[in-house]
């Protein structure tokens, strides 16, 4: 008999997550005669000190075992579960989790690019940096950090961690998620350098329709960080940090990225400025799962289109980006432009509306492995082009382009598949695969409607209708916990109504909440999560949002004199039905009739 899948709040070995409330879970497998758990004993230690001991608990629920004890900031806790089965077999397993800053005051200050280096639309990326000394051999080092809009941290030239697009997409006006990284292996005795690369991300780049809205949460980029070695603060962001323009001269969620490697060389450096984000919530522990590379694909074909285009076909529609090796002369450029389908055998992305979906790399004349940093694409195909510094004209990349080693990496939140359906029909299996990839591609920190065009928003209707299938396919409770936290935060501003989009775009959106059946996500998603994973702790955490939505509907019904009917408001209703004689996405059935039903 063995114990597997030890998780804290549905995350394996979490660092710096929100544990309020905290819940443990585990699985028991491979018992010879065992059928049921007789009892379990859970102990939690801080070092050698036991801070919690359940004793032999016959009521212990392996799906959800809530525990209360006073947690301290920046601490590692080791926990052990020992199970005895009805057969008398026993098993024991251990894991750990680490707390973040909790209520501990930050000694670091928020900083932003300053001096003669200022924010402009043409220069979207900046680097904040500092040199510091480490006197002795490093035993244990932790970095506590948040960067806005999105960031990557480098210590001594090496990227910290394996997640991307941190701190993710959330309701920044309610909370700013802090990430915790074990950086012990990145530090050296003597002089060290830390860099925080910043891009616009969802925080600042345009979001929404018809060109979208920029600067939704702020018009500058920010960072805050503290680095501890063996529990002692070694360096923290402040006025002694410097700033310079990064090689990422443009980045945006919809339009892609331009990376000018010529700017990697030394540039003018100015002092950073201490300034706080003005329209944002407090720093908190993280809810978001990390966004990571989950699968990789090489081109199954290099297509030469009837127009003479060179198109890389990766054989799978995926969310992520393409990496490659580059050895062009200085000033030479490679441009990749994403699309999902071909038209008459040629590149086509007019269905992506105003989204450019490009990645441009400008060489500094040195060999380099190249990737985007602060954007992502929804694609199967990439149009590959090249131009030289002298002539300035884009032309198709040579079809024999094996030397570039193009590789597509699928990015999504770090959850894994737990279910599948396989039949005797290849076409039915492909249908299931398409649905599964629809989930993989649209679950990048928020459950989006699409990963490719100028939208990529957390539509609640799309999220709720797919939530049961999502829970069969993947292990989803931690992902939905974060989404539902943001949903409750947004509900608090609109009387308990559920927005049509979470996080909300609070500028330029019409009919933004309370629509049938989008608003029903506030009840359907947490209930489906409970049915699949059995966590009453998570259900209790999400219950206030469920109740707020029902109370909102009750107040609306009373205002409209009862009858259990919906008598007003905007409703998507029979969305995308084809039975309406009038052109458009609305079905012919009365939206209020559908909403009442």
N, C-alpha and C positions, 0 to 999 in steps of 0.2 A: 504494500500500500504506500502510495506517495502523495504528497501535497504539492500542487502546482498553482500557477497563476495567482500568486500573492499580490494583491493590489491595495492601494490606499486611495480612497475616493475614485476607484476604477482606473487608476494609473499605476504602472509598475515602477517602483523605485523613484517616486517623484521628488523633485527638488524645487522648493519655493512655491508650491501650489497653495491655494486657499484650502485649509483643512477645517473650516468652520461651517458645518460640523464635520468631524472626521469619521470615516467608516472603513473597516477592513473587510476584505473578501478573499476567498480561496476556493480551490477545487480539490477533491479527494479522488484519486484514480487508482486503478490496478489492484484493488483489494481482492484477495483470493476467495474469501468467504463473506467479506463485508458487504452489507446491503445498505445500511444507514449509519449515520454518525450518532454515536451514543452521547459523547460530550466533546467539547473543545475547551482548551485553555489558551488564553491569549495574554502574553506578557509584553510590556513595552519597557525598554531601558534607554536611559541616557548615560552612555558610558557603562559603568558598573552599577549605577543606581537604577533600581526598579521603580518606575514612575506609575505603572499600572499593572495589575494582576487580576484577571477575571476569576481565578479559581476554576475548578471543573464545572463548566456551565453546560447543563443539558439542554438549555434553550438557545444555545449559540447558533445563529443563522449564518451559514457560510457565504450567502449572497450579500449579506449586509450586517456587519457587526459594529454598531456605533459605540464609540469610546469617548469619555470625557476626562481630560486631565489638563493641567495648566502647562501649555507649551511655552518654551522660551525662544526668543529670536535667534536665528542663525545657528540652529542646533541640529545634529543628526540624532535620530531615534531609531534604534533597532527593535524590531518586533518579531515575535515568535508565536507560531500557532502549533499546538500539539493536539492531535485528534485521536480519540479511541472510538473504534467502530463497534457495532453490536456483536461482531465475531470475537472481540478481544484484541484484534490487530490494532497497532498504534503506529503513528507517523508524526514526524515533526519537521517543520521547515521555518526558515527565517528570511527576513527581508529588511528593508530600511526605508526611511523617508527623511527629508530635511526641511526645516522651516526656512522661510525667508526673513525679511526684516520685521514682519508683524507690526507691532506698535512702536518699535524702536525708532527714535528720531533719526533722520538722515543727517549725517555730517557733511555729505557732499552737497553741492549746489547745482541747480539746473544751469547749463551753459548753452550758448547758441553762437553760431559764427558771427564775428564782429570785425571791428576795425575797418579797413578799406575793403574787406571782402564782404559783400552784401548779397542778399537774396535777390535774384532776378529770374525771370522765366527762362532765360537762356542758360543759366548756370544752376542746375538743380541739385548738384551733389557737393557735399563738403566732408572734410575730414577734421575731426577734433583729436588732438594727440598730446601725449605727455611722456617724458622720460623719467624714470624713477630707479632707485637703487634697491636691490635685495642683498642683504648682508650675509645670509647663511643659506644652507641647503633647505629647500622647501619641502615641508612634510605635507601640508594641506592648505590649499588656497582656493578661495571662492570669490567670484565676481558677481555683484548685485547691480543690475543695469536696466535702464529703459531708454530707448531712443525714439524720437518722433520726427517724421512719420515712420520709416522703417530703418533698420540699422544692421550692420555687421560689425563685429568687434575683432580686432587683430592684436595679438601680443607677439612681439618680435617677428612680425611678418606672417604669422600663421593665423588663419581664421579660427576663432573660438567656437567650438561646438559644431554640430551637424544640422542645425536648423537654419531656415531661411525666412526672409520677410518678417522677422521679429520686430515688434511684439505682436504682430497680427492685426486683424481688423476687428475692432470692438467699439463700443459706445464710449469714445474717449472723453466725452463731456461728463461721464459718470465715474470712470475709473481708468487708470493707466497701469497696465500690467507690467510687473517687474519680473525679469528673468534671472535665474541663478545658474551659474556655470562653475563646474570644477575646472580650475585653470592651473592646477598643480603642475601638469606636464608642460605647460607653455613657458614657464618662468625659468630664469637662470640666475645663479649668484652673480652679483655685479650689476651692470647697467641693463635696464629693460625698457622697452617702449610699448605703450598701449595706444591704439588708434580706434576711434569709433567713426565708421563711414556712415553717412546719413543720406537717405533719399526721401522723396515726397510720400510715397505709399498712399494708402487710403486716407491718411490724415490730412494731406495737403493737395494731392493731384486731383484732377477733375473727376467727379463722379456724377452719374445721372445721364439724362437724355439730352439730345439736341445740343451737344457740346458740353453739357454738364456744368457743374459748379465747382470752382476751385476754392481752396483755403477754408474748407468747412469747419475745421477745428483750430486752425491757426495759420498764420502767414509766414512763419519761420520754422526752422528745424531746431530740435533741442535734444539734449542728452543729459543723463545723470547716472553716475556710477560710483561704486565703492569697491575697492579691492582689499581683501583681508588675507593675511598669511598667518596660519596657526592662531586664528581668532583676533589678530591685531590689525588695525587699519594701516595699510601701507600707502595707498594713494586714493584720492577722491577728486571728482570733477570740481573745478573752481576757476578762479581768475588766473591761476598759474598755468592753465592749459592754453594751447595755441590752436589755430585753425588755418586751413588752406583749402583751395578748391580741389575737388577730387577729379580723377579721370572720367567719372560718370558725369558728363556735361548735360545730360538730359535723362530723366526717367519719369515714367508715369504708368499707372496700372493699365490704362487702355492703349497707350501709344507706343510703349516699349522703352528702349534704352539706347543711348549713344555713349560709347566708351572710347575715349581718345587716349590711347596708351602713351602718347607723347607727353601727357601731363603727369605721368608717373615720376618724372624727374623732379629734382628740387625746384620749388617755386617760392614765391613770396609768402611768408608766414606772418600772420597777425595774431594778436592776443584774442582769446575767446572772451565773450561777454557773459556775465552772470545775469540770467533773465529766466523767469518762469513762464510756462504756457499759461495763457490767460483764460481760455475757454474750456478748460479741462478739469476732470475730477482728480481725486487724490490717488497717489501711488498705492497700489494694492498688490497682493500676491496674485500669481497668474491663475487663470482658469483655462486658457487656450492650450490645447495640445500643440507640440511643436510642428511646424510645417517642414517636411523632410522629403528627400528623394526616396521614392518607393520602388520604382521599376525603371529600367533603361531599355532603349530600342535603338538599333542601327538601321539605316535605310534599307528597305527591301528592294528598292529600285531608284535609280536616278533617271528621271524622265526628261526627255527633250521634247517640249511641246510643239504643236504646229506653228507657234509664234517664235520658236527658237529659244524659249525660256529653259533654264535648268531648274528642275523642281525635285526636291528630295522627298521621297515617299517613305514614311516611317511605318506604314502598314497598320497603324492604330491611331484612332482619335484620342488625344490625351491632353491633359493640362500640365504645363511645365515650361521647359525651355530646351534649347539645343546648345550643346557645348562643342567646341572644336579646337584643333591645333592650327596655329597661324604662323607663317614665316614669310610675310610680305615685306617688300621694301618700305622704308619709312614713308608715311603718308598714304600708303595703300590701304584700301578699305574693302571690307566684306559686309554685305547687307543681306540679312535673312528676313523674309516677310511671311507671316503665318497665314494659313487658310485651312479650312476643313474639307472643302470639296473642289473638284475641278469642273470647269464648264467647257464642253467641246474639247476636252483634253488640255485646256490651258488654265493658268493660274486665275483664281477668282476669289475675291473677298469683299465684294460689294455688300454681301449680307451682314458684314460686320459694322455697317454704318460708318460712323466717323472714326472708329478705332484704327490707328495706323498699324498696330501689331508688328513693329519692326525691331530688329536689333542690328545696330551698326557698330562695327569695330574698326577703329583707325589705328594702324600699326605704328609702332615706334622703331621698326626695323629689326626687332629682336624676336626670337622664337617665343611663343607664349601659348598656354592653354587658356582658352577664352570662354567666358560664360556671362550671361546677364546676372545682375545682382538684385535689383529692386523692381522687378516686373515679372509677369508670367503670361503665357499664351495658351489658348485653346486651339489645337491644330492636329492635322495629320500630315500636312504638306508644308514645306518651307521653300519659297522662291529664293534661289541663291544667286547673288549678283556680286560683281567686283568692279572696282574702278581704281585707277592709278592717280597719284597726286597731280600728274602733269595734265592729262586730258579732261578730267572731271566728269566723264560720261559713264553712266552705269551700263554694264553689259553682262550677259549671262556668264556665270562661272563655268569654267571648263567642265564638261560632263565627267571626265575622268578625274574625279576630285577625292580619290581615296586617301590622299596624303593629309587631308584635313581631319580625318577620323571623326566625322560628324556623329554625335550621339544625342538622342533625345532622352531627357530625364523627366519622368512623371513626378510631379509634386502634389502632395496633399497633406492634410493633417495626419498625424501618426497614429492611425488605428489600423487594425488588421482584419482580414476576412475570416469569418467563422462559419459561414454556410455557403452551400452551392447547390445547384440543381443540374443534373446531367441526364439527358434522355438519349434514346436511340436515333434521334433525328438531328443531323448537323445544323439544319436551319433553325430548329427550336433552340438548340444550344447556343447558336449565334445570337438569337433574340435575347436570351438570358444574359449573355456576355455584354450585349449592348446596354442593357439596363444596369448591369453591374458597373460598367465603365461610366455610365451616366452619373452614378453615385461617386465613383472615384474622382471624376473630373469636376464635380460641383461641390465637393466637401473640402474646400481649402479654407479652413478656419470658420467660415460661415456656410450654411447650405444655400448655394446660389442657384439662380435660374439658368445661367449659362456661364461658361468660362472664357468666352472669346470676344464678343462684341462690346460696345460701349454701354454695358449694363453691369453684369456680374454682381448682382445685389441679392441680399438675403430675403427674398420674397417668402412671406410666411405661408401663403397658399401652396406654393411648390413644396415647401419644407414639410407641411403637415400631410399632404397627400402621399408623400413618399416615405414617411417616417417608419411605417411598419415594415415595408420592404427593406429599408435601410438597416433596421435592427436585425432582420433575418440574415442579411448579407455580412454585416460588419459588427465589431464590438464598439457600440456607439455611446454609452452613457456619459463618458467624460466630455465628448464632443457636444452633446446636447445640453449638458449642464452649463457650459459656457454660453451657448446660444440663448438658453432660457434665462440666464442671469441678465443678459443684455435686454431681452424682451421685457422682463419685469421692470428694469430701469426705465425703458422707454414708456411702458404703461403708466409709470408714476407721473408722467408729464401730461397725460391725456385722459385722466379720470378712470384709468383701468382698461381702456380700450386697447386692443392689440393692433399695432401698426401693420400696414401692408408690407413694410420692409423693416428688417432688423439687421444691423443698426439703421435708424431712420436717417434719411437725408432731409434735414430740416429746412432746406431752402429749395425752392423751385419744383417741389412735388405737390400735386393736387390729390384730393381724396385719399389722404395718406393713412387712414386708420379706420377700423370698424367694418370692413367689407366682408361680405359673405363670399366664400367660406374661408377667406384668408385669416380673419380674426380667430377662427376656431382652432388655429394652431396653438393658442394659449392653453387649451385643454387637451387636445388630441395628442400632441407630441409628448408631454410629460406622462400621460396615461399609457401610451404605447411603450415608452421607455420602462415604465414600471412593470407592465405585463411581460416584457421580454427579459428583464434583468432582476426584478424582484427587490429593488432597493427602496424600502419605505423611507429611509433617510433622505434619499434624493427626491422622492415624491413629496415628503413634508417640506423640503426646501423649495420646491416649485409650486406648492399648493397656494401660497398667497397670490401668485399671478393668475392661476386658474380661477380662484374665487373673485379676483378683481374683474376679470372679463365677464363672468356671469353676473356680478353685481352691476356692471356697466350696462349690460343688456336689460337687466330688470329695471333700472332707473329709466332707460330709454322707453321701455314698454309702458311704464307708469305715466311718463310724460305724454305719450301718445294714446293714453286712455285704454291701455290693456288690449285684450283680445288675443294675446300671444302671437301677434302679427308684427312683421317689420313693415313700417309704413313710410320710411324715408331713408335717405342716405344713398351714397354711391356703392354699388355692388358689382363685382365682376360677373357673378352668377354663372351662366352657361358660357363660359369664356372659350373662345376659339371654335364655337359651334358653326356649322356651315349652313344652317337652315334659315338665316336671315336674308331677306331680299335686299336689304340695304348693305352696301359694302362696309367692311369693318370686322373687328374681332368678336363682337357681341352676338350671342345667340338670339333667336327670335322670341324665346320665352321671357315673360315679364320678370326682370331681375328681383322685384320685391316679392313676387310669388315664390321664387326659388329661395330667396333669403329667409322667408317665413318657414318654408319647409325644412 
